[in-house]
Amino acid sequence: MTPEASTTPAAIGGSIPAHRALTTWALALVPLLLLGALLTWVVRTGPADTVRGAAYPPVEILSFQRVSLGADGITVDVLNDGPDPSTIAQVVVDDAFWAFTADSSTTLSHLGRVRLKIPYPWVHGETHVVRLVTSTGLTFDHTIAVAVATPTPSTATLWTFALIGLYVGVIPVAIGLLWFPLMGRLGRRGLDFVLALTIGLLVFLLVDAASESLQSAAAVPGSFQGVVLAVFAAGAAFLGLEAFGNWLRNRRAATRAAGGPGSVLALLIAVGIGLHNFGEGLAIGAAFALGEAALGSLLIIGFTLHNTTEGLAIVAPLSRDYRDGTRPPVSTLVWLGLIGGMPTIAGAWLGGFVYSPIWSVIFLAFGVGAIAQVTVQILTQVAGDRPILRYLGTGPVLAGLTAGFAVMYVTGMLIG
């Protein structure tokens, strides 16, 4: 036997000796322990504080996380987004100083939180300004544009938000699914037009959702790095949906389940649209929670029109598996509609009762990543062996892309 042919058990996949495993872990942990020791030393000695000395005032940044209006006054959730401790000394409402109570210390360290209760007799429909004054004299303002009572969890409000989600998400998507019989009557060019229209719809949703996600990220306290969080969440959704799609295709192939690639793609589109609609539900619920009832009503009308086209986006690829005149089971269409529409209800509940800028960014970004993934999937499947640019340059496809964008743009104008 030559030296090259001789192998140890570890070399051919056998177990690694215990002492070698311990050595490997030690080599991995030593740099981490040294880094931890360095950070501990920096925090305790505070070299930046020594350089700065007493010549520089503390950096104070207070962020309003949530402002609620109730029968007992105004409740304000505050976060210290600055690097230095900050003390809330006074509260001013509409240029008048008001007493307040806090659920914890009003001296907040970095990322510290406190809830302030202000017994102020706010007036329904009026504009109010809440100002926080720190011990150093800095002020931070929050404007309540239209004062309305903040929704609180109850049977009535839960049912109301559920109805809103039903009107905005479930029913419009279900109406869009009714275009499925039309798909079977289209020829090759007609189907190319509809699939391209679907791509146009999804690309518009992608850009719209990305814009909303970045706007929400801008409202997140800087310490949470909203833009980075949005990009990471979008990437995680993209890869997660890609992995789910691969698992679904392998499972269908192993079990010889009914349906082909179009059925898988329709399900992925429904999931992606469902994540996007969850973000729309968040926007509606938050609009009511933040006292913007007029905006909330406008969002209901706009999203209802907007989401009807999403049902078409779901059934368009599904029609590729049923070109022989057969139709999918009604239960399949029902499930696809529920997956695409029901998240709107959950989003409205979350936005209306426990609104958080952080969760808003995360879920909106999830929708961005999911829509991007299904858009890539559709392009890959419908183009087939043709180069994507050549496919996009054909007449029916160009017309479909333009029509899809135009439909979403016009309906999106109603949302503002």
C-alpha positions in Angstrom: 0.0 0.0 0.0 1.4 3.4 -1.0 1.5 6.3 1.4 -1.0 8.1 -0.8 -3.4 5.2 -0.4 -3.2 5.0 3.4 -5.9 7.1 5.1 -7.0 7.6 8.6 -10.6 7.1 9.8 -11.1 10.8 10.0 -9.9 11.3 6.4 -12.6 9.0 5.1 -15.4 10.4 7.2 -14.7 8.6 10.5 -15.0 10.2 13.9 -12.5 12.8 14.9 -10.5 12.0 18.1 -11.8 13.8 21.2 -8.5 15.7 21.8 -8.5 17.0 18.2 -12.1 18.2 18.6 -11.3 20.0 21.8 -8.3 21.7 20.1 -10.5 22.8 17.2 -13.0 24.4 19.6 -10.2 26.1 21.5 -8.7 27.6 18.4 -12.2 28.9 17.5 -13.0 30.3 20.9 -9.6 32.0 21.8 -10.1 34.9 19.4 -13.6 35.4 20.5 -12.6 35.4 24.2 -9.8 38.0 23.5 -12.3 40.1 21.6 -14.7 40.0 24.5 -12.0 41.0 26.9 -11.0 43.9 24.7 -14.6 45.2 24.4 -15.1 44.8 28.2 -11.9 46.9 28.8 -13.1 49.6 26.3 -16.5 49.9 27.9 -15.1 50.1 31.5 -12.3 52.5 30.8 -14.3 54.7 28.4 -11.4 56.1 26.3 -13.8 58.2 24.3 -15.1 59.8 27.4 -11.6 60.7 28.4 -11.0 62.4 25.1 -14.3 64.2 25.1 -14.1 65.3 28.7 -16.6 67.8 30.1 -16.3 70.1 27.1 -19.0 68.2 25.1 -22.6 67.8 26.1 -24.2 64.4 26.1 -25.7 63.2 22.8 -29.5 62.8 23.4 -31.9 61.3 20.9 -35.4 60.4 22.1 -37.7 58.5 19.7 -41.5 58.3 20.0 -42.4 54.6 19.5 -46.1 54.8 20.0 -48.6 57.5 21.0 -52.0 56.2 22.2 -55.1 58.2 23.0 -57.7 56.9 25.6 -60.2 58.1 28.1 -57.5 58.7 30.7 -55.4 60.9 28.4 -52.3 60.3 26.3 -49.9 57.4 26.6 -46.4 57.8 25.1 -43.8 55.1 24.6 -40.3 56.5 24.4 -37.0 55.0 23.4 -33.5 56.5 24.0 -31.8 56.2 20.6 -28.8 58.2 21.7 -25.5 56.8 23.0 -25.6 58.7 26.3 -28.1 58.5 29.2 -31.0 60.9 28.9 -33.5 62.1 31.6 -37.0 63.2 30.7 -37.6 66.1 33.1 -40.9 67.6 31.8 -43.7 67.0 29.4 -45.4 69.8 27.4 -48.7 69.3 25.6 -49.9 72.2 23.3 -47.5 74.6 24.9 -48.6 73.8 28.5 -46.6 71.9 31.1 -48.4 68.7 32.3 -47.9 66.3 35.1 -47.1 62.7 34.0 -46.4 59.3 35.5 -43.9 56.7 34.2 -43.8 53.0 34.4 -40.1 53.0 35.1 -37.2 55.4 35.6 -37.3 58.5 33.4 -33.5 58.3 33.1 -32.9 56.1 30.1 -29.7 54.4 29.1 -29.0 53.6 25.5 -32.0 51.7 24.0 -33.9 52.2 27.3 -37.7 52.5 27.2 -40.3 54.1 29.3 -44.1 54.6 29.0 -45.4 57.9 30.1 -49.1 58.5 31.0 -50.2 62.1 30.5 -53.7 63.0 31.9 -54.4 65.5 29.2 -58.0 66.1 28.0 -57.4 65.7 24.3 -60.2 66.8 21.9 -61.5 64.5 19.2 -60.5 65.6 15.8 -58.1 68.3 17.0 -54.3 68.5 16.4 -52.1 68.1 19.5 -48.3 68.4 20.0 -46.5 66.4 22.7 -43.1 67.7 23.7 -40.5 66.0 25.9 -38.0 68.2 27.7 -34.8 66.5 28.9 -32.8 67.6 32.0 -30.3 69.3 29.7 -33.1 71.4 28.0 -33.3 69.6 24.7 -36.8 69.1 23.3 -38.4 66.4 21.2 -41.8 66.8 19.6 -44.5 64.5 18.3 -47.6 65.8 16.4 -50.9 64.1 16.7 -52.5 65.2 13.4 -56.1 64.1 14.1 -56.9 63.0 17.6 -59.1 59.9 17.7 -59.2 57.2 20.4 -56.7 54.4 19.8 -58.4 51.0 19.1 -58.1 48.6 22.0 -58.5 44.8 21.7 -62.2 43.8 22.0 -64.6 41.5 20.2 -66.0 44.5 18.3 -62.6 45.8 17.1 -61.2 42.4 16.3 -64.3 41.7 14.2 -64.0 45.2 12.5 -60.4 44.7 11.5 -61.2 41.2 10.4 -63.9 42.6 8.1 -61.4 45.2 6.8 -58.9 42.4 6.0 -61.7 40.4 4.3 -62.8 43.3 2.1 -59.2 44.4 1.3 -57.4 41.0 0.9 -59.6 37.9 0.7 -62.5 39.0 -1.4 -60.5 41.0 -4.1 -58.0 38.1 -4.5 -60.9 35.7 -4.8 -62.5 37.9 -7.5 -59.2 37.9 -9.4 -59.1 34.1 -9.3 -62.4 34.0 -11.3 -60.3 34.9 -14.4 -59.0 31.4 -14.5 -61.6 30.0 -17.0 -60.5 32.8 -19.4 -56.9 31.5 -19.2 -57.9 28.2 -20.9 -59.4 30.0 -23.9 -56.2 31.9 -24.7 -53.7 30.8 -27.4 -49.9 30.9 -27.0 -49.7 34.6 -27.7 -52.6 35.4 -25.4 -51.1 33.4 -22.6 -47.7 35.1 -23.1 -49.5 38.4 -22.8 -51.2 37.4 -19.6 -48.0 36.0 -18.0 -46.2 39.1 -19.0 -49.0 41.2 -17.4 -48.5 39.1 -14.3 -44.8 40.0 -14.3 -45.7 43.7 -14.7 -48.0 43.4 -11.8 -45.4 41.8 -9.6 -42.6 44.2 -10.6 -44.8 47.1 -9.7 -45.6 45.5 -6.3 -41.9 44.9 -5.8 -40.9 48.5 -6.4 -43.9 49.7 -4.3 -43.2 47.4 -1.4 -39.5 48.3 -1.5 -40.3 52.0 -1.3 -42.7 51.4 1.6 -40.1 49.3 3.4 -37.4 51.9 3.0 -39.8 54.7 4.2 -40.6 52.6 7.3 -36.9 51.9 7.8 -36.3 55.7 7.9 -38.8 56.0 10.8 -37.0 53.3 12.8 -34.6 54.5 15.5 -31.1 54.7 14.1 -29.7 52.2 16.5 -31.7 49.5 14.9 -30.3 50.2 11.4 -33.6 50.1 9.6 -32.2 49.9 6.0 -29.8 47.1 6.9 -32.7 45.3 8.7 -34.9 45.7 5.6 -32.3 44.4 3.2 -31.5 41.4 5.4 -35.2 40.5 5.8 -35.8 40.8 2.1 -32.8 38.5 1.4 -34.0 36.0 4.0 -37.5 35.9 2.4 -36.0 35.5 -1.1 -33.8 32.5 0.0 -36.5 31.1 2.2 -39.1 31.0 -0.5 -36.5 29.6 -2.9 -35.8 26.7 -0.5 -39.6 26.2 0.0 -40.1 26.0 -3.8 -37.3 23.5 -4.2 -38.8 21.4 -1.4 -42.2 21.6 -2.9 -41.1 20.5 -6.3 -39.1 17.6 -4.9 -42.0 16.5 -2.8 -44.4 16.6 -5.7 -42.0 14.6 -7.8 -41.5 12.0 -5.1 -45.2 11.6 -4.3 -46.3 12.0 -8.0 -48.8 14.6 -6.8 -51.1 16.2 -9.2 -50.1 19.5 -10.8 -46.9 20.6 -12.6 -44.5 23.5 -12.4 -47.3 26.0 -12.9 -49.1 24.7 -9.8 -45.9 25.1 -7.7 -45.4 28.6 -9.1 -49.0 29.6 -8.4 -48.5 28.5 -4.7 -45.2 30.5 -4.5 -46.9 33.6 -5.9 -49.8 33.2 -3.4 -47.3 33.0 -0.6 -45.4 36.1 -1.9 -48.6 38.1 -2.3 -49.8 36.9 1.1 -46.6 38.4 2.7 -47.1 41.6 0.8 -50.8 41.8 1.8 -49.7 41.3 5.4 -47.7 44.5 5.0 -50.8 46.2 3.6 -52.8 45.1 6.6 -50.2 46.6 8.8 -50.5 49.9 7.0 -54.3 50.0 7.4 -54.2 48.9 11.1 -51.5 51.4 11.9 -53.3 54.2 10.1 -56.3 53.7 12.5 -54.1 53.2 15.5 -52.1 56.4 14.8 -55.3 58.4 14.5 -55.3 58.7 10.7 -58.8 57.3 10.1 -59.3 59.2 6.8 -56.1 57.7 5.5 -57.2 54.2 6.7 -60.5 54.5 4.8 -58.7 55.6 1.6 -56.3 52.7 2.0 -59.3 50.3 2.2 -60.7 51.5 -1.1 -57.4 51.7 -2.9 -56.1 48.3 -1.7 -59.4 46.6 -2.6 -59.0 47.7 -6.3 -55.3 47.1 -6.2 -55.6 43.5 -4.9 -58.1 42.2 -7.4 -55.3 42.0 -10.0 -53.3 39.9 -7.6 -55.7 37.0 -8.1 -54.9 37.1 -11.8 -51.2 36.9 -11.0 -51.9 33.7 -9.0 -53.9 31.9 -11.7 -51.9 32.9 -14.7 -49.1 30.4 -14.2 -51.6 27.8 -12.9 -53.3 27.8 -16.3 -50.1 26.3 -17.9 -50.8 23.0 -16.2 -54.4 22.8 -17.5 -54.1 23.5 -21.2 -56.0 20.3 -22.0 -59.4 21.6 -20.9 -59.3 20.2 -17.4 -59.6 22.5 -14.4 -58.0 22.4 -10.9 -60.1 21.4 -8.0 -62.1 24.2 -6.5 -60.4 23.6 -3.2 -57.0 24.4 -4.8 -58.3 27.8 -5.9 -59.8 28.4 -2.5 -56.6 27.6 -0.7 -54.6 29.8 -3.1 -57.0 32.7 -2.4 -56.8 32.2 1.3 -53.0 32.1 1.3 -52.9 35.3 -0.7 -55.6 37.2 1.1 -55.9 36.0 4.7 -52.6 37.6 5.9 -54.3 41.0 5.4 -56.5 40.3 8.4 -53.5 39.3 10.6 -51.6 42.4 9.5 -54.6 44.7 10.3 -54.8 43.2 13.8 -51.0 43.6 14.4 -50.9 47.1 13.0 -54.0 48.2 14.9 -53.2 46.8 18.3 -49.5 46.4 18.7 -48.0 48.6 16.0 -44.2 48.7 16.0 -41.9 50.4 13.4 -39.5 47.5 13.6 -42.0 44.8 12.8 -43.4 47.0 10.0 -40.0 47.1 8.4 -39.4 43.4 8.7 -42.8 42.3 7.3 -42.7 44.8 4.4 -39.2 43.6 3.6 -40.4 40.0 3.7 -42.9 40.9 1.0 -40.2 42.5 -1.1 -38.0 39.4 -1.0 -40.9 37.1 -1.7 -42.2 39.0 -4.6 -38.7 39.3 -6.1 -38.3 35.5 -5.8 -41.6 34.7 -7.6 -40.9 37.3 -10.3 -37.6 35.5 -11.0 -39.3 32.2 -11.0 -41.9 33.3 -13.5 -39.4 34.8 -15.8 -37.3 31.7 -15.8 -40.2 29.4 -16.5 -42.0 31.4 -19.2 -38.8 32.3 -21.1 -37.8 28.6 -21.2 -34.9 28.1 -23.5 -35.2 31.6 -25.0 -32.9 34.3 -23.7 -34.8 36.5 -21.2 -34.1 39.7 -23.0 -35.3 38.2 -26.3 -38.5 37.0 -24.6 -39.1 40.4 -23.1 -38.7 42.0 -26.5 -41.6 40.2 -28.2 -44.8 42.1 -28.9 -47.2 40.3 -26.6 -44.8 40.4 -23.7 -44.1 44.1 -24.1 -47.8 44.8 -24.3 -48.4 42.6 -21.2 -45.6 44.3 -19.2 -47.0 47.7 -20.1 -50.6 46.8 -19.3 -49.6 45.2 -15.9 -47.7 48.3 -14.9 -50.5 50.6 -16.1 -53.2 48.7 -14.2 -51.2 48.8 -10.9 -50.2 52.4 -11.4 -53.8 53.6 -11.9 -55.2 51.6 -9.0 -52.2 52.6 -6.9 -53.1 56.3 -7.4 -56.2 55.8 -5.2 -54.0 54.8 -2.3 -51.9 57.9 -2.5 
